[in-house]
Amino acid sequence: MLRFVQENLEGDLRRLTEQDDAVFSEFQSSASEQDLDDAYVELDHWAVFGSFEQNRLVSAASMYPWENAQIADLGVLTLTSFRGKGHARKVMRSISKYACDLGYEPQYRCQLDNQSSTSLAKAAGLTLFGKWEVISPDSTD
């Protein structure tokens, strides 16, 4: 089993629910459209965890089951001014523990040339499993 399953994470983080709609909406409105698109973190996903600083949601991770497999696809977003403080690592590890406790394997997809994203994956205890190449519909080959 993944090594972070046994870890007891501290800090102001918790699972988010539909009662967090206002807090989550404020969080989303503080992020860029590009960050929102890249992370694909949504409050209505199967599981959502958030990290707070001074009662403000500053980082969130969400996941959903991947097709019909015991894999849970994971996205994470941290507001720009709160990056580098460990929030993303904590929400990523917490949501991954939640998934593992339910028999799912966390899957974190990121661009390999995105140094911040690959560093986060390593800090969270994840390892590279595979590479996914998408063929553009405009490709002539």
Backbone as a chain_set.jsonl record, in Angstrom:
{"seq": "MLRFVQENLEGDLRRLTEQDDAVFSEFQSSASEQDLDDAYVELDHWAVFGSFEQNRLVSAASMYPWENAQIADLGVLTLTSFRGKGHARKVMRSISKYACDLGYEPQYRCQLDNQSSTSLAKAAGLTLFGKWEVISPDSTD", "coords": {"N": [[0.851, -1.185, 0.0], [0.376, 2.308, -0.47], [2.772, 4.57, 0.904], [1.882, 6.89, 2.221], [-0.517, 6.325, 3.347], [-0.476, 5.601, 6.017], [0.158, 7.925, 7.282], [-0.378, 10.613, 9.542], [-1.87, 13.473, 8.957], [-1.453, 16.886, 9.702], [-2.905, 20.106, 10.346], [-5.002, 22.715, 8.986], [-7.14, 21.295, 7.369], [-9.684, 19.634, 5.518], [-12.374, 17.427, 4.511], [-14.458, 18.542, 1.917], [-17.87, 19.526, 1.408], [-21.172, 19.794, -0.085], [-22.165, 21.846, 1.451], [-20.15, 23.625, 1.533], [-20.297, 25.323, -0.578], [-20.339, 28.192, -0.953], [-17.821, 28.953, 0.062], [-16.196, 27.484, -1.642], [-16.887, 28.582, -4.112], [-15.9, 31.189, -3.801], [-13.194, 30.571, -3.632], [-12.756, 29.518, -6.24], [-13.266, 31.831, -7.736], [-11.062, 33.296, -7.179], [-9.045, 32.183, -8.586], [-7.218, 31.77, -11.679], [-8.631, 31.43, -14.992], [-7.172, 29.669, -16.559], [-5.765, 28.141, -14.634], [-7.972, 26.937, -13.37], [-9.003, 25.4, -15.488], [-6.794, 23.71, -16.029], [-6.449, 22.276, -13.606], [-8.927, 21.091, -12.985], [-10.71, 20.853, -10.697], [-13.478, 20.225, -8.844], [-16.369, 20.904, -6.886], [-18.482, 19.104, -6.935], [-17.396, 16.627, -7.434], [-16.5, 13.175, -6.756], [-14.931, 13.008, -4.385], [-13.697, 15.619, -2.333], [-11.219, 17.671, -1.002], [-9.989, 20.236, 1.127], [-7.609, 22.82, 1.941], [-7.043, 25.205, 4.406], [-6.224, 28.592, 5.195], [-6.131, 30.928, 7.639], [-8.961, 30.742, 7.85], [-9.668, 30.781, 5.165], [-10.238, 29.146, 2.127], [-7.578, 27.848, 0.444], [-6.358, 25.931, -1.058], [-7.337, 23.148, -2.973], [-8.309, 19.784, -3.626], [-9.688, 17.414, -5.812], [-11.358, 14.361, -6.713], [-12.393, 11.676, -8.84], [-13.887, 8.514, -9.7], [-12.172, 6.608, -12.15], [-13.399, 5.744, -15.08], [-14.444, 2.409, -15.196], [-12.729, 1.361, -13.334], [-10.726, 0.659, -10.36], [-9.519, 3.078, -9.855], [-8.845, 6.388, -8.926], [-9.115, 9.476, -10.259], [-7.23, 12.403, -9.908], [-7.149, 15.861, -9.191], [-5.591, 18.989, -8.434], [-5.538, 22.235, -7.003], [-4.002, 25.218, -6.104], [-4.214, 28.436, -4.811], [-2.423, 31.103, -6.292], [-0.898, 32.916, -4.606], [-0.529, 31.384, -2.349], [1.031, 29.241, -2.865], [3.724, 26.886, -2.53], [3.785, 26.487, 0.183], [3.076, 24.07, 1.193], [0.398, 23.376, 1.125], [-0.871, 22.127, -1.144], [0.402, 19.629, -1.24], [-0.494, 18.551, 1.186], [-3.338, 18.402, 0.832], [-3.421, 16.72, -1.325], [-2.23, 14.364, -0.358], [-4.045, 13.765, 1.7], [-6.509, 13.347, 0.35], [-5.749, 11.239, -1.217], [-5.227, 9.268, 0.688], [-7.817, 8.924, 1.63], [-9.024, 7.831, -0.701], [-7.521, 5.455, -0.962], [-8.264, 4.161, 1.407], [-10.798, 3.425, 0.686], [-10.348, 1.544, -1.185], [-9.377, 2.396, -3.647], [-6.971, 3.378, -6.121], [-4.976, 6.185, -6.251], [-4.715, 8.449, -8.989], [-2.772, 10.734, -10.588], [-2.705, 13.015, -13.027], [-0.474, 14.841, -15.0], [1.297, 17.407, -16.817], [4.431, 16.535, -17.98], [6.387, 18.399, -18.412], [5.781, 20.384, -16.699], [7.185, 21.631, -14.124], [6.463, 22.346, -11.473], [4.183, 20.803, -11.035], [5.112, 18.154, -11.369], [6.985, 18.097, -9.315], [5.308, 18.405, -7.116], [3.886, 15.988, -7.238], [5.941, 14.158, -6.615], [6.595, 15.063, -4.024], [4.262, 14.408, -2.735], [4.441, 11.722, -2.607], [3.935, 10.176, -4.806], [4.589, 8.205, -7.752], [5.905, 8.014, -11.094], [3.86, 6.416, -13.349], [3.037, 5.979, -15.962], [2.993, 7.227, -19.369], [0.945, 9.334, -21.274], [-0.055, 9.854, -24.453], [-1.697, 12.019, -26.597], [-3.289, 12.04, -29.648], [-3.65, 14.587, -31.91], [-6.715, 15.71, -33.316], [-6.383, 17.108, -35.612], [-4.198, 16.098, -36.818], [-2.357, 14.821, -39.579], [-1.103, 12.463, -39.946]], "CA": [[0.0, 0.0, 0.0], [1.147, 3.54, -0.553], [3.351, 4.913, 2.211], [1.199, 7.98, 2.903], [-1.759, 5.844, 3.949], [-0.292, 5.539, 7.458], [0.532, 9.239, 7.787], [-1.38, 11.455, 10.186], [-1.595, 14.826, 8.485], [-1.93, 17.944, 10.577], [-3.178, 21.367, 9.678], [-6.398, 23.078, 8.811], [-7.666, 20.743, 6.128], [-10.826, 18.752, 5.749], [-13.181, 17.067, 3.357], [-15.456, 19.553, 1.592], [-19.184, 19.012, 1.019], [-22.013, 20.792, -0.764], [-22.344, 22.977, 2.36], [-19.011, 24.522, 1.321], [-20.482, 25.94, -1.891], [-19.931, 29.604, -0.953], [-16.369, 28.978, 0.268], [-15.578, 26.956, -2.855], [-17.103, 29.584, -5.164], [-14.932, 32.263, -3.561], [-11.903, 29.987, -4.002], [-12.686, 29.47, -7.698], [-13.223, 33.183, -8.295], [-9.721, 33.831, -6.923], [-8.092, 31.464, -9.447], [-7.288, 32.116, -13.098], [-9.359, 30.469, -15.838], [-6.21, 28.642, -16.977], [-5.561, 27.237, -13.488], [-9.202, 26.161, -13.187], [-9.065, 24.403, -16.558], [-5.705, 22.74, -15.881], [-6.601, 21.446, -12.403], [-10.23, 20.422, -13.012], [-11.124, 20.584, -9.317], [-14.889, 20.598, -8.758], [-17.008, 20.559, -5.615], [-19.416, 17.988, -7.099], [-16.691, 15.382, -7.698], [-16.672, 12.061, -5.819], [-14.311, 13.406, -3.117], [-13.052, 16.932, -2.411], [-10.563, 18.07, 0.237], [-9.47, 21.588, 1.054], [-6.69, 23.324, 2.953], [-7.425, 26.568, 4.762], [-5.3, 29.47, 5.894], [-6.928, 32.004, 8.235], [-10.354, 30.466, 7.483], [-9.879, 30.947, 3.727], [-9.844, 27.992, 1.328], [-6.45, 28.28, -0.393], [-5.962, 24.813, -1.902], [-8.352, 22.095, -3.003], [-8.09, 18.63, -4.498], [-10.892, 16.609, -6.006], [-11.134, 13.156, -7.504], [-13.558, 10.908, -9.274], [-13.474, 7.207, -10.208], [-11.765, 6.594, -13.553], [-14.18, 4.766, -15.827], [-14.937, 1.316, -14.345], [-11.574, 0.796, -12.628], [-10.542, 1.082, -8.968], [-8.588, 4.195, -9.943], [-9.488, 7.683, -8.692], [-8.369, 10.539, -10.929], [-7.014, 13.465, -8.94], [-6.7, 17.185, -9.604], [-5.314, 19.858, -7.289], [-5.347, 23.645, -7.334], [-3.654, 26.103, -4.988], [-4.181, 29.833, -5.228], [-1.043, 31.511, -6.584], [-0.188, 33.532, -3.478], [-0.376, 30.412, -1.262], [1.843, 28.127, -3.353], [5.028, 26.704, -1.902], [3.628, 26.404, 1.641], [2.704, 22.708, 1.562], [-1.051, 23.137, 1.069], [-1.213, 21.155, -2.19], [0.881, 18.314, -0.802], [-1.372, 18.052, 2.256], [-4.655, 17.989, 0.313], [-3.189, 15.586, -2.213], [-2.012, 13.186, 0.476], [-5.278, 13.47, 2.434], [-7.513, 12.78, -0.545], [-5.225, 9.944, -1.644], [-5.476, 8.347, 1.798], [-9.262, 8.659, 1.586], [-9.269, 6.91, -1.811], [-6.927, 4.155, -0.62], [-9.109, 3.548, 2.442], [-11.983, 2.89, 0.016], [-9.923, 0.549, -2.16], [-9.013, 3.006, -4.926], [-5.594, 3.799, -6.336], [-4.981, 7.554, -6.765], [-4.052, 8.709, -10.259], [-2.556, 12.165, -10.766], [-2.21, 13.271, -14.373], [0.105, 16.174, -15.149], [2.244, 17.588, -17.913], [5.77, 16.241, -17.474], [7.223, 19.598, -18.501], [5.334, 21.313, -15.663], [8.061, 21.299, -12.994], [5.727, 22.461, -10.209], [3.267, 19.676, -10.93], [5.868, 16.922, -11.143], [7.571, 18.198, -7.966], [4.213, 18.142, -6.186], [3.627, 14.544, -7.258], [7.01, 13.506, -5.855], [6.455, 15.448, -2.608], [3.094, 13.714, -2.201], [4.726, 10.295, -2.523], [3.508, 9.477, -6.014], [5.652, 7.878, -8.708], [5.475, 7.964, -12.487], [3.342, 5.108, -13.733], [3.001, 5.873, -17.414], [2.869, 8.45, -20.151], [-0.227, 9.307, -22.115], [0.063, 10.763, -25.578], [-2.97, 12.222, -27.282], [-3.122, 12.422, -31.045], [-4.516, 15.703, -32.26], [-7.641, 15.383, -34.412], [-5.912, 17.831, -36.794], [-3.008, 15.418, -37.321], [-2.542, 14.193, -40.894], [-0.395, 11.171, -39.978]], "C": [[0.885, 1.233, 0.0], [1.587, 3.998, 0.826], [2.596, 6.01, 2.935], [-0.096, 7.548, 3.568], [-1.658, 5.85, 5.475], [-0.039, 6.903, 8.092], [-0.644, 9.965, 8.428], [-1.056, 12.903, 9.825], [-2.218, 15.855, 9.406], [-2.201, 19.194, 9.768], [-4.661, 21.577, 9.528], [-6.875, 22.587, 7.453], [-8.768, 19.762, 6.461], [-11.492, 18.407, 4.435], [-14.237, 18.164, 3.165], [-16.743, 18.876, 1.138], [-19.959, 20.11, 0.303], [-22.299, 21.999, 0.132], [-21.212, 23.999, 2.231], [-19.117, 25.28, -0.004], [-19.995, 27.387, -1.929], [-18.418, 29.738, -0.821], [-15.659, 28.531, -1.011], [-15.741, 27.937, -4.018], [-16.131, 30.744, -5.026], [-13.529, 31.809, -3.968], [-11.735, 29.996, -5.526], [-12.568, 30.864, -8.308], [-11.868, 33.845, -8.082], [-8.656, 33.183, -7.798], [-8.268, 31.915, -10.898], [-8.078, 31.049, -13.862], [-8.431, 29.325, -16.259], [-5.966, 27.641, -15.856], [-6.781, 26.357, -13.258], [-9.314, 25.057, -14.232], [-8.014, 23.308, -16.375], [-5.952, 21.767, -14.73], [-7.852, 20.586, -12.436], [-10.611, 19.919, -11.619], [-12.547, 21.118, -9.169], [-15.498, 20.107, -7.453], [-17.946, 19.361, -5.748], [-18.728, 16.678, -7.493], [-16.895, 14.399, -6.542], [-16.093, 12.37, -4.44], [-13.594, 14.734, -3.328], [-12.479, 17.257, -1.032], [-9.998, 19.467, 0.05], [-8.555, 21.924, 2.212], [-6.997, 24.807, 3.153], [-6.271, 27.299, 5.431], [-6.123, 30.674, 6.339], [-8.388, 31.946, 7.754], [-10.672, 30.691, 6.014], [-9.405, 29.682, 3.014], [-8.765, 28.442, 0.342], [-5.959, 27.174, -1.328], [-7.048, 23.75, -1.828], [-7.93, 21.003, -3.971], [-9.418, 17.901, -4.62], [-10.527, 15.393, -6.843], [-12.46, 12.494, -7.824], [-13.06, 9.572, -9.802], [-13.22, 7.277, -11.719], [-12.45, 5.421, -14.244], [-14.67, 3.669, -14.888], [-13.828, 0.645, -13.557], [-11.558, 1.277, -11.178], [-9.458, 2.154, -8.904], [-9.385, 5.476, -9.724], [-8.599, 8.783, -9.262], [-8.383, 11.79, -10.067], [-6.549, 14.749, -9.605], [-6.495, 18.035, -8.363], [-5.062, 21.272, -7.784], [-5.055, 24.423, -6.056], [-3.608, 27.521, -5.53], [-2.73, 30.312, -5.288], [-0.295, 32.035, -5.372], [0.03, 32.581, -2.298], [0.454, 29.199, -1.683], [3.181, 28.086, -2.626], [4.975, 26.596, -0.384], [3.186, 25.016, 2.113], [1.219, 22.402, 1.499], [-1.416, 22.045, 0.06], [-0.786, 19.748, -1.791], [-0.059, 17.723, 0.238], [-2.73, 17.613, 1.711], [-4.514, 16.775, -0.595], [-3.01, 14.3, -1.411], [-3.284, 12.795, 1.231], [-6.321, 12.808, 1.54], [-7.062, 11.411, -1.057], [-5.43, 8.892, -0.561], [-6.95, 7.941, 1.825], [-9.57, 7.625, 0.496], [-8.736, 5.52, -1.5], [-7.754, 3.419, 0.428], [-10.36, 2.919, 1.844], [-11.63, 1.898, -1.094], [-9.564, 1.087, -3.53], [-7.54, 3.369, -4.942], [-5.637, 5.22, -6.905], [-4.197, 7.649, -8.078], [-3.972, 10.221, -10.441], [-1.953, 12.373, -12.142], [-1.665, 14.694, -14.428], [1.014, 16.207, -16.368], [3.649, 17.384, -17.356], [6.711, 17.432, -17.565], [6.787, 20.677, -17.506], [6.071, 20.944, -14.372], [7.323, 21.357, -11.656], [4.836, 21.251, -9.984], [4.013, 18.364, -10.669], [6.543, 16.93, -9.772], [6.521, 17.913, -6.902], [3.932, 16.642, -6.104], [4.678, 13.8, -6.436], [6.877, 13.801, -4.363], [5.288, 14.722, -1.947], [3.3, 12.21, -2.129], [4.295, 9.498, -3.732], [4.704, 9.224, -6.922], [5.054, 7.8, -10.105], [5.059, 6.545, -12.835], [3.388, 4.933, -15.245], [2.888, 7.235, -18.061], [1.715, 8.281, -21.12], [-0.034, 10.324, -23.22], [-1.266, 10.81, -26.299], [-2.677, 12.688, -28.693], [-4.132, 13.499, -31.363], [-5.454, 15.292, -33.399], [-7.238, 16.094, -35.707], [-4.703, 17.174, -37.432], [-3.303, 14.735, -38.647], [-1.857, 12.835, -40.973], [-1.262, 10.046, -39.52]], "O": [[2.035, 1.176, 0.437], [0.858, 3.832, 1.804], [2.654, 6.069, 4.163], [-0.712, 8.337, 4.285], [-2.657, 6.082, 6.155], [-0.023, 7.019, 9.318], [-1.763, 9.932, 7.917], [-0.09, 13.479, 10.325], [-3.363, 15.715, 9.835], [-1.761, 19.309, 8.624], [-5.471, 20.726, 9.895], [-6.999, 23.365, 6.507], [-8.788, 19.148, 7.528], [-11.218, 19.004, 3.394], [-14.83, 18.647, 4.13], [-16.714, 17.792, 0.556], [-19.456, 21.217, 0.111], [-22.642, 23.068, -0.374], [-21.307, 25.107, 2.76], [-18.123, 25.817, -0.491], [-19.295, 27.765, -2.867], [-17.802, 30.546, -1.516], [-14.654, 29.117, -1.413], [-14.822, 28.099, -4.822], [-15.596, 31.229, -6.023], [-12.773, 32.569, -4.573], [-10.703, 30.428, -6.04], [-11.848, 31.054, -9.288], [-11.556, 34.844, -8.729], [-7.493, 33.585, -7.76], [-9.338, 32.383, -11.288], [-8.176, 29.904, -13.421], [-8.842, 28.166, -16.311], [-5.959, 26.432, -16.091], [-6.645, 25.165, -12.983], [-9.673, 23.923, -13.914], [-8.306, 22.124, -16.545], [-5.694, 20.57, -14.861], [-7.829, 19.453, -11.955], [-10.807, 18.723, -11.402], [-12.793, 22.311, -9.346], [-15.174, 19.018, -6.978], [-18.185, 18.666, -4.761], [-19.406, 15.715, -7.85], [-17.405, 14.767, -5.484], [-16.703, 12.028, -3.427], [-12.964, 14.954, -4.363], [-13.169, 17.132, -0.02], [-9.58, 19.837, -1.047], [-8.695, 21.394, 3.314], [-7.183, 25.556, 2.194], [-5.456, 26.704, 6.135], [-6.737, 31.356, 5.518], [-8.961, 32.944, 7.317], [-11.845, 30.783, 5.652], [-8.3, 29.201, 3.267], [-9.006, 29.312, -0.495], [-5.228, 27.445, -2.281], [-7.607, 23.486, -0.763], [-7.287, 21.257, -4.989], [-10.173, 17.788, -3.654], [-9.537, 15.388, -7.574], [-13.482, 12.72, -7.177], [-11.938, 9.487, -10.301], [-13.963, 7.922, -12.459], [-12.113, 4.26, -14.013], [-15.268, 3.984, -13.859], [-13.963, -0.51, -13.154], [-12.292, 2.197, -10.815], [-8.599, 2.142, -8.023], [-10.475, 5.633, -10.272], [-7.475, 8.992, -8.804], [-9.43, 12.188, -9.555], [-5.673, 14.735, -10.469], [-7.156, 17.821, -7.347], [-4.459, 21.484, -8.836], [-5.767, 24.3, -5.059], [-3.028, 27.772, -6.586], [-1.915, 29.963, -4.434], [0.843, 31.63, -5.136], [0.711, 32.946, -1.339], [0.564, 28.233, -0.927], [3.696, 29.108, -2.171], [6.018, 26.613, 0.27], [2.948, 24.813, 3.303], [0.813, 21.277, 1.789], [-2.187, 21.14, 0.378], [-1.532, 18.789, -1.986], [-0.386, 16.537, 0.184], [-3.225, 16.552, 2.091], [-5.388, 15.908, -0.627], [-3.581, 13.265, -1.756], [-3.566, 11.606, 1.384], [-6.944, 11.821, 1.932], [-7.887, 10.53, -1.302], [-5.769, 7.748, -0.864], [-7.283, 6.772, 2.017], [-10.291, 6.658, 0.742], [-9.413, 4.521, -1.744], [-7.927, 2.202, 0.35], [-10.924, 1.987, 2.418], [-12.501, 1.465, -1.85], [-9.456, 0.318, -4.485], [-6.94, 3.634, -3.9], [-6.27, 5.445, -7.937], [-3.157, 7.013, -8.247], [-4.996, 10.904, -10.447], [-0.823, 11.958, -12.4], [-2.308, 15.635, -13.962], [1.441, 15.171, -16.877], [4.012, 18.006, -16.357], [7.726, 17.474, -16.87], [7.364, 21.764, -17.478], [5.641, 20.063, -13.628], [7.54, 20.504, -10.796], [4.747, 20.736, -8.87], [3.588, 17.56, -9.84], [6.66, 15.883, -9.135], [6.808, 17.256, -5.901], [3.76, 16.098, -5.014], [4.342, 12.915, -5.65], [7.027, 12.904, -3.533], [5.317, 14.451, -0.746], [2.428, 11.491, -1.641], [4.288, 8.268, -3.692], [5.704, 9.94, -6.867], [3.859, 7.555, -10.276], [5.816, 5.595, -12.638], [3.736, 3.863, -15.744], [2.711, 8.253, -17.393], [1.532, 7.217, -21.712], [0.131, 11.516, -22.958], [-1.88, 9.78, -26.576], [-1.905, 13.624, -28.902], [-5.327, 13.341, -31.113], [-5.037, 14.608, -34.334], [-7.703, 15.722, -36.784], [-4.226, 17.631, -38.471], [-4.367, 14.141, -38.825], [-2.013, 12.125, -41.966], [-0.817, 8.898, -39.488]]}, "num_chains": 1, "name": "protein.A"}
